[in-house]
Amino acid sequence: MTARAHYLDVASSEPLHPAAREMFLAALDRGFADPRRLHDVARDARLMLDNARAVVAECLDVRADEISFVASGTEAVHRGLLGLASAASSPRRRIALTSVEHAAVRHAADWWGESVLLGVDAQGRIDAEDALARAVEEECTVVAVQTANHEVATLQPVDELDLPDDLPLFVDACASMGRLPLPRRWSALAGSAHKWGGPAGVGVLVVRHGAAWQSPFPTDDRVDHRTTGFENVPAALAAAAALQAVCAEREETNRRQHAQIERIRSAAAALPDSEVVGDPELRLPHLATFSCLYVNGEAIVSALNRRGFGVASGSACTTSTLEPSHVLAAMGALTHGNVRVSVGRSTTDADVDRFCAALPEALAEVRS
């Protein structure tokens, strides 16, 4: 197998889609100019940028003027969430968010003011009715709920949140954009192109037409007031091409990956002293997470890497935080020996067979 066939960490970043590569290379020589200038070369770049925006809008079933391209998914999260908070009429600086949100959401909320954490059940899902009541009771100005969890794959009941009109909803859709349709109810949401096979360095910010939003950061004289700086036109076009391709393939891809992940979940559940976490059905199709007692997550990752499989760990005391996963802790799940496996569009059933065979060997090696 090639190295890519062993790559089972697409939840971190999907390999560049061939459609994205082709579009990016074709656009490099034409999309270099500043789209806000008035000469012909700049107008050509602006036309390309508008085309990228229109393609993404069609794929997401939103308006083209609701789409902005920013420098990353993290920037899209920060601008989307804090822009809603900045536009709130209430003087309270209080944001309600689920206890399993991505760190980008958690840090932005803490930076803005006070965070109100909405608890989750053992599968990592909020109770929509209880979450709404808590957000209203605490007089929050924005509610943040992800579409799906980036560590355990559980889907959130976003469309069941019947929020009042004056309480905006921010949705982090980075883990699901391109893989699943967007929820219907939101004020602003964020996506990240490298999660669906676009180039890194392209975030997608979507602000609902009519939603109260104002920039939380200094602005410049760009045409799009929701972003600052020079848009990367070739990268935006490549991101749009990849999104269009994966959305066209989505139904068949999701069906195949759901079955592959089901086999990985079963293999992990058969390991001694292990726990498979996340909802078994209401989940992202391409991601599985499990935890094992008596071992370190990074040690299992290293043992699997020696066998040719690239996976991730989201729980053990990492060198960056020295803290266990806040997602697993919020769920009351085992935080030791955590492994996250995510299959890609090129992952075959034979690849899954090999991984399931290598998994117990790797765990036994580490435990010994």
MOBEL-V578592 format. One record per pair of residues at least 24 apart in sequence whose ideal C-beta (glycine too) atoms are under 10 Angstrom apart, sorted by sequence separation. I is the first residue (numbers start at 1). GAP is how many residues later the second one is. If there is no record, write none. Layout:
I&GAP / I&GAP
This chain:
27&24 / 77&24 / 81&24 / 85&24 / 100&24 / 114&24 / 116&24 / 124&24 / 125&24 / 143&24 / 144&24 / 145&24 / 146&24 / 147&24 / 148&24 / 150&24 / 151&24 / 158&24 / 159&24 / 161&24 / 163&24 / 182&24 / 187&24 / 188&24 / 203&24 / 261&24 / 264&24 / 265&24 / 268&24 / 289&24 / 291&24 / 313&24 / 314&24 / 315&24 / 339&24 / 23&25 / 27&25 / 77&25 / 80&25 / 99&25 / 100&25 / 115&25 / 118&25 / 124&25 / 131&25 / 141&25 / 142&25 / 143&25 / 144&25 / 145&25 / 146&25 / 147&25 / 148&25 / 150&25 / 155&25 / 158&25 / 159&25 / 160&25 / 161&25 / 186&25 / 187&25 / 188&25 / 258&25 / 260&25 / 261&25 / 263&25 / 264&25 / 265&25 / 287&25 / 289&25 / 291&25 / 313&25 / 314&25 / 315&25 / 77&26 / 78&26 / 82&26 / 86&26 / 98&26 / 100&26 / 114&26 / 118&26 / 123&26 / 131&26 / 135&26 / 141&26 / 142&26 / 143&26 / 144&26 / 145&26 / 146&26 / 147&26 / 148&26 / 149&26 / 150&26 / 157&26 / 158&26 / 159&26 / 178&26 / 187&26 / 258&26 / 259&26 / 260&26 / 261&26 / 262&26 / 264&26 / 289&26 / 312&26 / 313&26 / 314&26 / 337&26 / 77&27 / 78&27 / 81&27 / 82&27 / 85&27 / 98&27 / 99&27 / 113&27 / 116&27 / 118&27 / 124&27 / 125&27 / 136&27 / 140&27 / 141&27 / 142&27 / 143&27 / 144&27 / 145&27 / 146&27 / 147&27 / 148&27 / 149&27 / 156&27 / 158&27 / 159&27 / 177&27 / 257&27 / 258&27 / 261&27 / 297&27 / 312&27 / 313&27 / 74&28 / 76&28 / 77&28 / 80&28 / 81&28 / 85&28 / 98&28 / 113&28 / 124&28 / 126&28 / 128&28 / 129&28 / 132&28 / 135&28 / 136&28 / 139&28 / 142&28 / 143&28 / 144&28 / 146&28 / 147&28 / 148&28 / 155&28 / 158&28 / 257&28 / 258&28 / 260&28 / 297&28 / 311&28 / 312&28 / 23&29 / 73&29 / 74&29 / 75&29 / 78&29 / 79&29 / 82&29 / 97&29 / 112&29 / 115&29 / 120&29 / 123&29 / 124&29 / 125&29 / 128&29 / 131&29 / 132&29 / 135&29 / 146&29 / 147&29 / 148&29 / 174&29 / 177&29 / 202&29 / 256&29 / 257&29 / 311&29 / 312&29 / 337&29 / 74&30 / 77&30 / 78&30 / 82&30 / 112&30 / 123&30 / 124&30 / 125&30 / 126&30 / 127&30 / 128&30 / 131&30 / 132&30 / 146&30 / 147&30 / 174&30 / 202&30 / 254&30 / 255&30 / 256&30 / 257&30 / 311&30 / 312&30 / 337&30 / 73&31 / 74&31 / 77&31 / 81&31 / 109&31 / 123&31 / 124&31 / 125&31 / 126&31 / 128&31 / 129&31 / 132&31 / 136&31 / 148&31 / 158&31 / 173&31 / 201&31 / 254&31 / 310&31 / 311&31 / 23&32 / 72&32 / 120&32 / 123&32 / 124&32 / 125&32 / 126&32 / 128&32 / 129&32 / 131&32 / 132&32 / 135&32 / 147&32 / 148&32 / 204&32 / 253&32 / 254&32 / 309&32 / 74&33 / 78&33 / 98&33 / 109&33 / 121&33 / 127&33 / 128&33 / 129&33 / 147&33 / 173&33 / 199&33 / 202&33 / 253&33 / 74&34 / 78&34 / 97&34 / 120&34 / 126&34 / 128&34 / 135&34 / 147&34 / 201&34 / 202&34 / 291&34 / 96&35 / 109&35 / 126&35 / 128&35 / 132&35 / 147&35 / 171&35 / 199&35 / 200&35 / 201&35 / 202&35 / 204&35 / 250&35 / 304&35 / 96&36 / 108&36 / 120&36 / 147&36 / 199&36 / 202&36 / 203&36 / 204&36 / 289&36 / 170&37 / 198&37 / 199&37 / 202&37 / 291&37 / 300&37 / 301&37 / 304&37 / 96&38 / 97&38 / 106&38 / 145&38 / 188&38 / 198&38 / 199&38 / 201&38 / 202&38 / 277&38 / 289&38 / 297&38 / 299&38 / 300&38 / 301&38 / 96&39 / 105&39 / 147&39 / 169&39 / 198&39 / 199&39 / 200&39 / 204&39 / 289&39 / 297&39 / 298&39 / 300&39 / 301&39 / 95&40 / 96&40 / 105&40 / 145&40 / 168&40 / 198&40 / 199&40 / 202&40 / 296&40 / 297&40 / 298&40 / 94&41 / 96&41 / 105&41 / 145&41 / 170&41 / 197&41 / 198&41 / 293&41 / 295&41 / 296&41 / 297&41 / 298&41 / 96&42 / 102&42 / 147&42 / 169&42 / 193&42 / 197&42 / 198&42 / 291&42 / 292&42 / 294&42 / 295&42 / 296&42 / 297&42 / 309&42 / 95&43 / 96&43 / 97&43 / 101&43 / 146&43 / 168&43 / 170&43 / 193&43 / 196&43 / 198&43 / 199&43 / 290&43 / 291&43 / 293&43 / 294&43 / 295&43 / 297&43 / 94&44 / 96&44 / 101&44 / 102&44 / 143&44 / 144&44 / 146&44 / 147&44 / 168&44 / 197&44 / 198&44 / 289&44 / 290&44 / 291&44 / 292&44 / 293&44 / 295&44 / 311&44 / 94&45 / 95&45 / 96&45 / 97&45 / 98&45 / 100&45 / 101&45 / 142&45 / 150&45 / 168&45 / 193&45 / 194&45 / 197&45 / 198&45 / 291&45 / 292&45 / 309&45 / 92&46 / 94&46 / 95&46 / 96&46 / 97&46 / 98&46 / 100&46 / 104&46 / 142&46 / 166&46 / 193&46 / 196&46 / 197&46 / 291&46 / 292&46 / 308&46 / 309&46 / 92&47 / 93&47 / 94&47 / 95&47 / 96&47 / 97&47 / 98&47 / 102&47 / 103&47 / 192&47 / 193&47 / 196&47 / 198&47 / 290&47 / 291&47 / 292&47 / 307&47 / 308&47 / 92&48 / 93&48 / 94&48 / 95&48 / 96&48 / 97&48 / 98&48 / 101&48 / 102&48 / 191&48 / 194&48 / 197&48 / 198&48 / 277&48 / 290&48 / 291&48 / 307&48 / 311&48 / 90&49 / 92&49 / 93&49 / 95&49 / 96&49 / 97&49 / 100&49 / 101&49 / 102&49 / 193&49 / 196&49 / 197&49 / 278&49 / 289&49 / 290&49 / 309&49 / 90&50 / 91&50 / 100&50 / 193&50 / 196&50 / 277&50 / 278&50 / 289&50 / 290&50 / 307&50 / 308&50 / 309&50 / 90&51 / 98&51 / 100&51 / 195&51 / 196&51 / 277&51 / 288&51 / 289&51 / 290&51 / 304&51 / 307&51 / 311&51 / 88&52 / 89&52 / 90&52 / 100&52 / 191&52 / 288&52 / 289&52 / 306&52 / 307&52 / 88&53 / 275&53 / 278&53 / 287&53 / 288&53 / 289&53 / 309&53 / 87&54 / 88&54 / 100&54 / 196&54 / 277&54 / 287&54 / 288&54 / 304&54 / 307&54 / 85&55 / 86&55 / 87&55 / 101&55 / 277&55 / 278&55 / 286&55 / 287&55 / 288&55 / 303&55 / 304&55 / 307&55 / 85&56 / 86&56 / 100&56 / 277&56 / 286&56 / 287&56 / 303&56 / 306&56 / 84&57 / 85&57 / 276&57 / 277&57 / 285&57 / 286&57 / 304&57 / 305&57 / 84&58 / 98&58 / 275&58 / 277&58 / 284&58 / 285&58 / 286&58 / 303&58 / 304&58 / 307&58 / 83&59 / 84&59 / 85&59 / 275&59 / 286&59 / 300&59 / 303&59 / 304&59 / 306&59 / 82&60 / 84&60 / 274&60 / 302&60 / 303&60 / 81&61 / 109&61 / 178&61 / 273&61 / 275&61 / 277&61 / 286&61 / 301&61 / 303&61 / 304&61 / 80&62 / 108&62 / 275&62 / 278&62 / 300&62 / 303&62 / 304&62 / 81&63 / 274&63 / 275&63 / 277&63 / 299&63 / 300&63 / 302&63 / 303&63 / 80&64 / 178&64 / 273&64 / 299&64 / 302&64 / 303&64 / 105&65 / 178&65 / 274&65 / 300&65 / 301&65 / 105&66 / 177&66 / 178&66 / 181&66 / 271&66 / 299&66 / 300&66 / 77&67 / 96&67 / 105&67 / 178&67 / 179&67 / 292&67 / 295&67 / 299&67 / 300&67 / 104&68 / 178&68 / 179&68 / 295&68 / 298&68 / 299&68 / 77&69 / 101&69 / 105&69 / 177&69 / 178&69 / 181&69 / 290&69 / 294&69 / 297&69 / 102&70 / 104&70 / 177&70 / 180&70 / 295&70 / 296&70 / 96&71 / 101&71 / 178&71 / 179&71 / 268&71 / 292&71 / 295&71 / 102&72 / 178&72 / 294&72 / 295&72 / 96&73 / 97&73 / 102&73 / 268&73 / 294&73 / 98&74 / 179&74 / 180&74 / 267&74 / 292&74 / 293&74 / 95&75 / 97&75 / 178&75 / 179&75 / 264&75 / 292&75 / 90&76 / 265&76 / 89&77 / 90&77 / 264&77 / 88&78 / 179&78 / 264&78 / 88&79 / 264&79 / 88&80 / 261&80 / 87&81 / 260&81 / 261&81 / 261&82 / 84&83 / 85&83 / 260&83 / 84&84 / 83&85 / 84&85 / 85&85 / 105&85 / 257&85 / 258&85 / 267&85 / 274&85 / 84&86 / 104&86 / 257&86 / 261&86 / 263&86 / 267&86 / 270&86 / 274&86 / 81&87 / 83&87 / 256&87 / 257&87 / 260&87 / 82&88 / 102&88 / 104&88 / 257&88 / 260&88 / 264&88 / 267&88 / 268&88 / 271&88 / 272&88 / 81&89 / 256&89 / 260&89 / 263&89 / 267&89 / 270&89 / 271&89 / 274&89 / 80&90 / 81&90 / 253&90 / 257&90 / 259&90 / 262&90 / 263&90 / 266&90 / 267&90 / 270&90 / 273&90 / 80&91 / 81&91 / 253&91 / 256&91 / 260&91 / 261&91 / 264&91 / 267&91 / 268&91 / 272&91 / 80&92 / 253&92 / 256&92 / 260&92 / 263&92 / 264&92 / 267&92 / 268&92 / 271&92 / 272&92 / 77&93 / 80&93 / 256&93 / 259&93 / 260&93 / 263&93 / 267&93 / 271&93 / 77&94 / 273&94 / 77&95 / 257&95 / 260&95 / 264&95 / 268&95 / 272&95 / 76&96 / 77&96 / 249&96 / 260&96 / 76&97 / 77&97 / 76&98 / 73&99 / 246&99 / 73&100 / 74&100 / 87&100 / 245&100 / 73&101 / 87&101 / 72&102 / 73&102 / 84&103 / 73&104 / 83&104 / 84&104 / 112&104 / 180&104 / 83&105 / 111&105 / 179&105 / 180&105 / 80&106 / 81&106 / 82&106 / 179&106 / 80&107 / 81&107 / 179&107 / 80&108 / 81&108 / 108&108 / 153&108 / 176&108 / 179&108 / 79&109 / 80&109 / 81&109 / 175&109 / 176&109 / 80&110 / 77&111 / 79&111 / 80&111 / 175&111 / 76&112 / 77&112 / 78&112 / 153&112 / 175&112 / 60&113 / 76&113 / 77&113 / 76&114 / 77&114 / 75&115 / 76&115 / 77&115 / 74&116 / 76&116 / 60&117 / 73&117 / 75&117 / 76&117 / 59&118 / 60&118 / 72&118 / 73&118 / 74&118 / 59&119 / 73&119 / 61&120 / 62&120 / 70&120 / 72&120 / 73&120 / 56&121 / 60&121 / 61&121 / 72&121 / 73&121 / 56&122 / 59&122 / 60&122 / 66&122 / 70&122 / 72&122 / 73&122 / 83&122 / 59&123 / 61&123 / 66&123 / 80&123 / 84&123 / 89&123 / 154&123 / 155&123 / 62&124 / 67&124 / 69&124 / 79&124 / 80&124 / 83&124 / 84&124 / 87&124 / 88&124 / 152&124 / 153&124 / 154&124 / 155&124 / 78&125 / 80&125 / 87&125 / 152&125 / 153&125 / 154&125 / 157&125 / 75&126 / 76&126 / 77&126 / 79&126 / 80&126 / 86&126 / 87&126 / 88&126 / 151&126 / 152&126 / 153&126 / 154&126 / 155&126 / 156&126 / 62&127 / 73&127 / 76&127 / 78&127 / 80&127 / 84&127 / 86&127 / 87&127 / 151&127 / 152&127 / 153&127 / 155&127 / 72&128 / 73&128 / 75&128 / 76&128 / 77&128 / 79&128 / 83&128 / 84&128 / 85&128 / 86&128 / 87&128 / 149&128 / 154&128 / 155&128 / 60&129 / 71&129 / 72&129 / 73&129 / 74&129 / 76&129 / 83&129 / 84&129 / 85&129 / 86&129 / 87&129 / 149&129 / 153&129 / 154&129 / 155&129 / 71&130 / 72&130 / 73&130 / 75&130 / 76&130 / 83&130 / 84&130 / 86&130 / 148&130 / 149&130 / 153&130 / 154&130 / 60&131 / 70&131 / 71&131 / 72&131 / 73&131 / 80&131 / 82&131 / 83&131 / 85&131 / 86&131 / 148&131 / 152&131 / 153&131 / 69&132 / 70&132 / 71&132 / 73&132 / 82&132 / 83&132 / 84&132 / 152&132 / 153&132 / 69&133 / 70&133 / 80&133 / 82&133 / 83&133 / 153&133 / 154&133 / 69&134 / 70&134 / 79&134 / 82&134 / 83&134 / 148&134 / 149&134 / 150&134 / 153&134 / 56&135 / 68&135 / 69&135 / 70&135 / 81&135 / 82&135 / 148&135 / 149&135 / 152&135 / 153&135 / 154&135 / 68&136 / 69&136 / 79&136 / 80&136 / 148&136 / 151&136 / 152&136 / 153&136 / 56&137 / 59&137 / 67&137 / 68&137 / 79&137 / 147&137 / 148&137 / 150&137 / 152&137 / 12&138 / 67&138 / 68&138 / 78&138 / 79&138 / 149&138 / 151&138 / 152&138 / 11&139 / 66&139 / 67&139 / 68&139 / 78&139 / 148&139 / 150&139 / 11&140 / 66&140 / 67&140 / 149&140 / 66&141 / 11&142 / 56&142 / 65&142 / 66&142 / 75&142 / 83&142 / 63&143 / 66&143 / 83&143 / 60&144 / 62&144 / 63&144 / 65&144 / 66&144 / 62&145 / 63&145 / 66&145 / 56&146 / 60&146 / 62&146 / 63&146 / 80&146 / 57&147 / 62&147 / 79&147 / 197&147 / 56&148 / 79&148 / 197&148 / 57&149 / 79&149 / 196&149 / 52&150 / 56&150 / 76&150 / 53&151 / 76&151 / 75&152 / 75&153 / 124&153 / 125&153 / 68&154 / 70&154 / 75&154 / 123&154 / 124&154 / 125&154 / 69&155 / 122&155 / 123&155 / 124&155 / 68&156 / 70&156 / 71&156 / 122&156 / 123&156 / 67&157 / 68&157 / 69&157 / 70&157 / 71&157 / 122&157 / 123&157 / 125&157 / 68&158 / 69&158 / 70&158 / 71&158 / 121&158 / 123&158 / 65&159 / 67&159 / 68&159 / 70&159 / 123&159 / 124&159 / 66&160 / 71&160 / 123&160 / 17&161 / 70&161 / 71&161 / 151&161 / 69&162 / 70&162 / 151&162 / 152&162 / 68&163 / 69&163 / 151&163 / 11&164 / 14&164 / 69&164 / 71&164 / 150&164 / 151&164 / 14&165 / 124&165 / 69&166 / 69&167 / 175&167 / 69&168 / 67&169 / 69&170 / 53&171 / 69&171 / 20&173 / 67&173 / 152&173 / 154&173 / 20&174 / 24&174 / 49&174 / 151&174 / 23&175 / 24&175 / 49&175 / 151&175 / 152&175 / 17&176 / 20&176 / 21&176 / 23&176 / 151&176 / 152&176 / 16&177 / 20&177 / 46&177 / 150&177 / 151&177 / 154&177 / 16&178 / 19&178 / 20&178 / 21&178 / 53&178 / 149&178 / 13&179 / 14&179 / 15&179 / 17&179 / 18&179 / 19&179 / 20&179 / 52&179 / 152&179 / 13&180 / 14&180 / 17&180 / 56&180 / 151&180 / 13&181 / 14&181 / 16&181 / 17&181 / 52&181 / 55&181 / 59&181 / 152&181 / 12&182 / 13&182 / 14&182 / 15&182 / 16&182 / 17&182 / 20&182 / 49&182 / 51&182 / 52&182 / 55&182 / 58&182 / 149&182 / 151&182 / 12&183 / 14&183 / 16&183 / 48&183 / 49&183 / 52&183 / 53&183 / 56&183 / 57&183 / 59&183 / 60&183 / 10&184 / 11&184 / 13&184 / 14&184 / 16&184 / 36&184 / 49&184 / 52&184 / 53&184 / 55&184 / 56&184 / 59&184 / 10&185 / 36&185 / 46&185 / 48&185 / 49&185 / 51&185 / 52&185 / 55&185 / 56&185 / 58&185 / 59&185 / 10&186 / 36&186 / 45&186 / 47&186 / 48&186 / 51&186 / 52&186 / 54&186 / 55&186 / 58&186 / 59&186 / 61&186 / 152&186 / 10&187 / 13&187 / 35&187 / 36&187 / 46&187 / 49&187 / 52&187 / 53&187 / 56&187 / 59&187 / 60&187 / 151&187 / 153&187 / 34&188 / 35&188 / 36&188 / 45&188 / 48&188 / 49&188 / 52&188 / 55&188 / 56&188 / 59&188 / 152&188 / 35&189 / 44&189 / 45&189 / 48&189 / 51&189 / 52&189 / 55&189 / 58&189 / 59&189 / 151&189 / 153&189 / 150&190 / 49&191 / 52&191 / 56&191 / 59&191 / 48&192 / 55&192 / 150&192 / 36&194 / 35&195 / 36&195 / 34&196 / 35&196 / 33&197 / 34&197 / 35&198 / 34&199 / 31&200 / 32&200 / 33&200 / 31&201 / 32&201 / 35&201 / 31&202 / 32&202 / 30&203 / 31&203 / 124&203 / 30&204 / 31&204 / 124&204 / 27&205 / 28&205 / 29&205 / 31&205 / 27&206 / 28&206 / 31&206 / 124&206 / 125&206 / 27&207 / 28&207 / 30&207 / 31&207 / 120&207 / 124&207 / 24&208 / 26&208 / 27&208 / 123&208 / 124&208 / 25&209 / 27&209 / 28&209 / 117&209 / 121&209 / 122&209 / 124&209 / 24&210 / 27&210 / 28&210 / 120&210 / 121&210 / 122&210 / 123&210 / 23&211 / 24&211 / 26&211 / 27&211 / 119&211 / 120&211 / 121&211 / 122&211 / 23&212 / 24&212 / 26&212 / 118&212 / 119&212 / 120&212 / 23&213 / 24&213 / 25&213 / 117&213 / 23&214 / 24&214 / 27&214 / 20&215 / 23&215 / 24&215 / 26&215 / 22&216 / 23&216 / 20&217 / 21&217 / 23&217 / 24&217 / 20&218 / 23&218 / 24&218 / 103&218 / 19&219 / 20&219 / 22&219 / 23&219 / 20&220 / 21&220 / 106&220 / 17&221 / 19&221 / 20&221 / 21&221 / 23&221 / 16&222 / 17&222 / 19&222 / 20&222 / 23&222 / 18&223 / 19&223 / 20&223 / 103&223 / 17&224 / 18&224 / 19&224 / 20&224 / 102&224 / 103&224 / 17&225 / 19&225 / 20&225 / 100&225 / 101&225 / 102&225 / 16&226 / 17&226 / 19&226 / 20&226 / 100&226 / 101&226 / 17&227 / 18&227 / 19&227 / 99&227 / 100&227 / 14&228 / 17&228 / 99&228 / 100&228 / 17&229 / 19&229 / 98&229 / 100&229 / 101&229 / 99&230 / 100&230 / 99&231 / 100&231 / 14&232 / 17&232 / 98&232 / 99&232 / 10&247 / 8&252 / 8&256 / 14&272 / 11&273 / 11&275 / 10&276 / 11&276 / 10&277 / 11&277 / 8&278 / 11&278 / 8&279 / 8&280 / 9&292 / 8&296 / 6&298 / 12&298 / 6&299 / 12&299 / 9&300 / 10&300 / 11&300 / 12&300 / 6&301 / 7&301 / 8&301 / 9&301 / 11&301 / 6&302 / 7&302 / 8&302 / 9&302 / 10&302 / 12&302 / 5&303 / 6&303 / 7&303 / 8&303 / 9&303 / 11&303 / 5&304 / 6&304 / 7&304 / 8&304 / 3&305 / 6&305 / 4&306 / 1&307 / 3&307 / 1&308 / 18&327 / 12&328 / 14&328 / 17&328 / 11&329 / 13&329 / 15&329 / 11&330 / 12&330 / 14&330 / 15&330 / 8&331 / 9&331 / 10&331 / 11&331 / 13&331 / 14&331 / 15&331 / 8&332 / 9&332 / 10&332 / 11&332 / 14&332 / 8&333 / 9&333 / 10&333 / 11&333 / 8&334 / 9&334 / 10&334 / 7&335 / 8&335 / 9&335 / 10&335 / 7&336 / 8&336 / 10&336 / 7&337 / 10&337 / 5&339 / 7&339 / 8&339 / 4&340 / 7&340 / 5&341 / 6&341 / 4&342 / 5&342 / 4&343 / 5&343 / 8&343 / 2&344 / 7&344 / 8&344 / 5&345 / 6&345 / 5&346 / 1&347 / 8&347 / 6&348 / 1&349 / 5&349 / 6&349 / 1&350 / 6&352 / 1&353
